[in-house]
Amino acid sequence: MPPIEPSIQAAREPLPCPSRRVAIVHDWLPLYGGAERVLEQILHLFPQADLFTLMEALPPGDRAFLHGKEPHTSLIQRLPFCAKAYRNYFALMPFAIEQFDLSAYDIVISSSYAFAKGVLTGPDQLHLCYCHSPIRYAWDLQSQYLGQRGGLARLIARLLLHYIRLWDTRTANGVDTFLANSHFIARRIRKTYGREARVVYPPVDVDGFTPRSDKDEYYLAASRFVPYKRLDIVVKAFAKMPRRKLVIIGDGPEFARIRSLATPNVTLAGHQSQENLRHYLERARGFVFAGEEDFGITLVEAQACATPVIAYNHGGAREIVRDGATGILFPEQNEESLIRAIRRFEALRFDPGDLRRNAERFSIQVFRCQFADAVESAYAQLAACL
């Protein structure tokens, strides 16, 4: 089996691979989010690839990133209310993902944070998995997931999650090469699957943001209003600092609770367009984040605007933020620790050039180069064994 041609030097351009058939498998496509940004760049590198996914319900205006491809979908697509209730069919998804016939492909790339890595491949095929995370609700978030259920539903969910964990561990053996979106996730892959993973950070459109040194006085937080984002910590901290202004962008099931905690110095701006978010990021004095993320794209986007970050020192944040140089990392997930971090933040001066250069480590161009190199290296190793 010859190596991929041509050699991957100019990875900003698509990889032709005319003699190699490539399949790309993504969990599901209900919207254009962070994982889909990664998929978009993989599709750019492999324009000849076929795309497979469990279900697709993208709004017409959000389909451009597919580059005109019509994804092959699974039996999940044909089930009732699939577009909005697809997660309710998670017990069927291991079976559904295994029904894709990928035997005609030389290279299979799975973009997976749930079931995509479970596709079946043969010994002469390369299966490279870009793992956004092992299935969170089946592993370390099981207690939180089960806490939303009671009685018989809780018992059934517990049994199903046990089955999902067994399947998830077994299917890891079918992956030749794991890529992780952060060292934090690489450690989770090692703990969950006993496998090593090469880190390739997700692509961030750094060029779409303009660094500014003239800042307004407000601090900014932006995320979905869900419990693990810990916006309650941010709001409570600013309630104790009434002279400082905070703007929060986003929406979600916790909106009413967060609004009830807000004091007059806190503005809840609700959902905003990407253009408006960019404007807020560019003018903010600092970007505040108290949650734990696998990576944290918005933390990079803030630094691309020369806006320093104040973040909880866990998960992807510690890989994105250089403490004291491009922001402040606070050690404890509570408002007192955040308040101390803001006071330390205000005593420092941050170099806009350092912030921008740090963000550029996560650019689209860097992702394309590193991902393409990972595929070429993995393919060459497989070829040497055949």
Secondary structure, 3 states (H helix, E strand, C coil): CCCCCCCCCCCCCCCCCCCCCEEEEECCECCCCHHHHHHHHHHHHCCCCEEEECCECCCHHHCHHHCCCCCEECHHHHCCCHHHHHHHHHHHHHHHHCCCCCCCCCEEEEEECCCHHHCCCCCCCEEEEEECCCCHHHCCCHHHHHCCCCHHHHHHHHHHHHHHHHHHHHHHHHCCEEEECCHHHHHHHHHHHCCCEEECCCCECHHHCCCCCCCCCCEEEECCCCHHHCHHHHHHHHHCCCCCCEEEECCCCCHHHHHHHCCCCEEEEECCCHHHHHHHHHHCCEEEECCCCCCCHHHHHHHHCCCCEEEECCCCHHHHCCECCCEEEECCCCHHHHHHHHHHHHCCCCCHHHHHHHHHHHEHHHHHHHHHHHHHHHHHHHHHHC
